[in-house]
């Protein structure tokens, strides 16, 4: 069989590539190894609960998300700006005072950091919003933790806010990530909402897939190898294509592109445990962070406080996130219950464990150097392209960006 463009992977980058090619009159075919679209962005339905596979959110500011997605159709439910932080057995609210000026006194007296830290936040915000993204990704680069210390932030605010908050984004407890990646994420939080689709995160890739012609996506089709302009599925006949696009995660992309002989693609893992509860342990659409400096829990949220669809009537969904993916689920559950009983009381013993998602390859490591994604080369040969996260910054923004770029480049390339 001969195809126009074969795309390996139905994650966001593969779907964006296919949509771009389709809009330009090409006929893409997506081969997806799993039983559904979305890559890491999947949602399971269980006994009336919507369970996202891992803690994922949409930053509404992302330029590519605004380009590709219909926000109104997704019925986005935003978190409250800021976060709740547990410090010395009490809960404190950290607010974005630029968007909620009335909370300035609360922020000034918050024990999350010292008064000079609050002034340094203003400087950091101004820096992260200055210039365009190309300029941001060409700035002097170092580890984010070094960057924060050089800007004058105290160890108090680093340990009580920056580490628990941003380590939940990068899955890197010590913030050993690029200062460029850190400033990009800070910019996204400052300029838009953090939100969940009302019916779960999987609605994002589903919306993209529904805009493609029927038959464009073949599920349960794992690719064994690529040879020249031919794709060999594990089962079935090989496909010949004018162009082949690898749109998988980093380790799988390295395998398909023949890069296994080089250093392995480093990744970071995370574990997400969902509980069903009689009521939410705290009110409001907040993310609660562990600023205590000890304990297994990194953060807690209640998706059903954002959207009632996440839990059955009269119930609440509680999602707990921890670093690493090596945990024994039963031991982890006991550790979580022990810690959260201190936070929320005896009601935690009545929670029902619904699912434990261990994600060992949740994200690629984002240590320096992190290049400007707009300059990452996508062509790997006469017929071969890649819009995977291999060698590029991961996020919904950059997955969509790389997919669109690959589609545009192929559409203008000679056959």
TIMARGU-174592 format. One line per 10 residues: number of its first residue (from 1); their letters; for each residue x, y, z of C-alpha. Coordinates in steps of 0.5 Angstrom, whole numbers. Layout:
NUM> A> X:Y:Z  ... .
END
This chain:
1> XXXXXXXXXX> 0:0:0  2:7:-2  1:13:3  2:20:2  4:22:9  5:17:15  5:20:22  7:15:27  4:17:34  -3:20:35 .
11> XXXXXXXXXX> -1:25:41  -2:32:40  4:33:36  2:28:31  -5:30:31  -3:38:30  1:35:24  -4:31:21  -9:37:21  -4:42:18 .
21> XXXXXXXXXX> -3:37:12  -10:36:11  -12:43:11  -6:44:6  -10:39:1  -5:33:3  -8:26:6  -4:24:12  -5:17:15  -3:16:23 .
31> XXXXXXXXXX> -1:10:26  -2:10:33  0:4:38  -5:5:43  -12:4:43  -14:12:43  -11:18:41  -8:23:46  -1:20:48  0:22:55 .
41> XXXXXXXXXX> -6:26:55  -12:20:57  -18:20:61  -21:14:64  -28:13:66  -29:9:72  -36:8:76  -38:16:75  -31:19:76  -26:22:70 .
51> XXXXXXXXXX> -19:20:72  -14:24:68  -8:19:67  -3:24:71  -3:31:73  -4:35:67  -7:42:66  -8:47:60  -5:53:60  -10:58:56 .
61> XXXXXXXXXX> -5:63:54  -1:58:50  -1:61:43  -1:54:39  -7:52:44  -11:58:42  -9:57:35  -12:49:35  -17:49:40  -24:51:41 .
71> XXXXXXXXXX> -24:53:48  -31:54:49  -33:47:46  -28:44:51  -32:48:57  -26:50:60  -26:50:68  -20:55:71  -17:54:77  -17:60:82 .
81> XXXXXXXXXX> -10:64:81  -5:62:86  -5:56:90  -6:54:98  1:52:101  1:47:108  7:50:112  8:48:120  1:45:120  -3:51:117 .
91> XXXXXXXXXX> -6:52:110  -4:59:107  -6:62:100  -1:65:95  -4:69:91  -3:73:84  -3:80:86  -3:83:79  -9:79:77  -12:80:84 .
101> XXXXXXXXXX> -10:86:87  -15:86:93  -10:80:96  -4:84:97  -4:85:104  -5:77:105  1:76:100  5:81:104  4:78:111  4:71:108 .
111> XXXXXXXXXX> 10:66:111  11:63:105  17:68:104  20:74:106  18:81:104  24:82:100  22:76:96  15:79:94  19:85:91  23:80:87 .
121> XXXXXXXXXX> 17:76:85  15:83:81  22:83:78  22:76:76  15:77:73  17:83:69  23:79:66  19:73:64  14:77:60  19:82:57 .
131> XXXXXXXXXX> 20:80:49  18:75:45  19:67:46  25:67:41  28:72:46  27:68:52  30:62:49  36:65:47  37:68:54  43:66:58 .
141> XXXXXXXXXX> 42:59:61  43:56:68  39:52:73  33:55:75  35:54:82  41:58:81  37:63:77  32:64:83  38:65:88  42:69:83 .
151> XXXXXXXXXX> 36:74:83  36:74:91  30:69:93  31:67:100  31:59:101  25:60:105  21:62:99  25:57:94  23:51:99  16:53:101 .
161> XXXXXXXXXX> 13:55:94  18:55:88  20:47:89  13:44:91  10:48:85  14:48:79  17:41:81  10:39:80  11:42:73  17:39:71 .
171> XXXXXXXXXX> 17:33:76  24:35:78  24:36:86  30:40:86  29:44:80  35:42:76  31:45:70  33:50:65  32:57:67  29:58:60 .
181> XXXXXXXXXX> 24:53:61  22:56:68  21:63:65  17:60:60  12:56:65  12:62:69  10:67:63  4:62:62  2:62:69  2:70:69 .
191> XXXXXXXXXX> -1:71:62  -7:66:62  -11:61:66  -10:54:68  -16:50:67  -19:43:66  -24:41:60  -30:40:64  -30:33:61  -23:31:62 .
201> XXXXXXXXXX> -16:33:59  -17:27:54  -22:32:50  -17:36:48  -14:31:43  -21:28:42  -23:35:39  -17:35:34  -18:28:32  -25:29:30 .
211> XXXXXXXXXX> -23:35:25  -20:29:21  -23:25:16  -26:18:18  -20:13:17  -14:18:18  -12:14:25  -11:7:26  -11:5:33  -7:-1:36 .
221> XXXXXXXXXX> -2:-1:30  5:-1:33  11:1:28  17:-4:29  22:0:24  23:5:19  27:3:12  28:8:7  21:11:5  17:5:8 .
231> XXXXXXXXXX> 14:4:15  14:-3:18  8:-5:23  9:-10:28  3:-14:25  0:-12:18  3:-10:11  9:-5:10  7:2:8  10:6:3 .
241> XXXXXXXXXX> 10:13:4  12:20:0  14:23:7  14:19:14  14:23:21  16:21:28  11:24:33  12:19:39  15:21:46  23:21:46 .
251> XXXXXXXXXX> 25:14:47  21:11:42  23:17:37  30:15:38  29:8:37  25:9:30  30:14:28  36:9:29  39:13:35  39:8:40 .
261> XXXXXXXXXX> 47:7:40  47:14:43  46:16:50  39:14:52  34:19:53  33:21:60  26:22:63  23:24:69  17:20:73  11:21:77 .
271> XXXXXXXXXX> 6:18:80  -2:20:81  -7:17:86  -14:18:85  -19:18:91  -26:18:91  -29:22:98  -35:24:101  -33:31:100  -27:35:98 .
281> XXXXXXXXXX> -22:36:104  -22:44:102  -26:48:98  -25:52:92  -21:50:85  -14:50:88  -8:47:88  -5:45:95  2:44:95  7:41:101 .
291> XXXXXXXXXX> 11:47:103  13:43:110  19:40:107  18:33:109  13:28:107  11:24:100  6:28:98  8:34:93  1:37:91  -7:35:92 .
301> XXXXXXXXXX> -13:38:88  -20:36:87  -22:36:80  -29:36:82  -29:43:85  -27:45:78  -32:41:74  -38:37:77  -37:32:71  -31:29:75 .
311> XXXXXXXXXX> -35:25:80  -41:22:81  -47:27:85  -45:27:92  -38:25:91  -31:28:90  -25:27:87  -19:28:90  -12:27:86  -5:26:90 .
321> XXXXXXXXXX> 1:27:86  8:25:88  15:25:85  18:19:82  14:12:79  18:7:83  13:7:89  9:0:91  2:2:90  0:-1:97 .
331> XXXXXXXXXX> 6:2:101  5:9:97  -3:9:99  -1:8:106  4:13:106  -1:18:103  -6:17:108  -2:18:114  1:25:111  -6:27:109 .
341> XXXXXXXXXX> -10:25:116  -5:30:119  -7:35:114  -15:34:113  -17:29:119  -20:22:120  -24:23:114  -18:21:110  -19:14:112  -26:13:109 .
351> XXXXXXXXXX> -23:15:102  -23:10:96  -17:9:92  -20:9:85  -13:9:81  -6:9:82  -2:12:75  5:10:75  8:14:69  16:13:69 .
361> XXXXXXXXXX> 17:17:62  12:22:64  17:28:61  24:29:58  29:32:63  29:39:62  36:41:64  40:46:60  41:46:54  34:47:52 .
371> XXXXXXXXXX> 34:50:45  29:55:42  24:50:39  23:54:33  30:53:31  30:45:32  31:41:26  25:37:24  28:34:18  32:27:19 .
381> XXXXXXXXXX> 33:25:11  30:25:4  23:22:7  24:22:14  21:28:19  20:28:27  16:33:31  17:29:37  19:32:44  26:29:42 .
391> XXXXXXXXXX> 31:35:43  25:40:44  22:43:50  16:39:52  9:42:53  2:42:50  5:49:47  11:46:44  8:39:42  3:43:38 .
401> XXXXXXXXXX> 8:48:35  13:42:33  7:38:29  5:45:26  12:46:23  13:39:21  6:39:17  8:46:14  15:44:12  12:37:9 .
411> XXXXX> 7:41:5  12:46:2  17:40:1  18:37:-6  16:29:-7 .
END
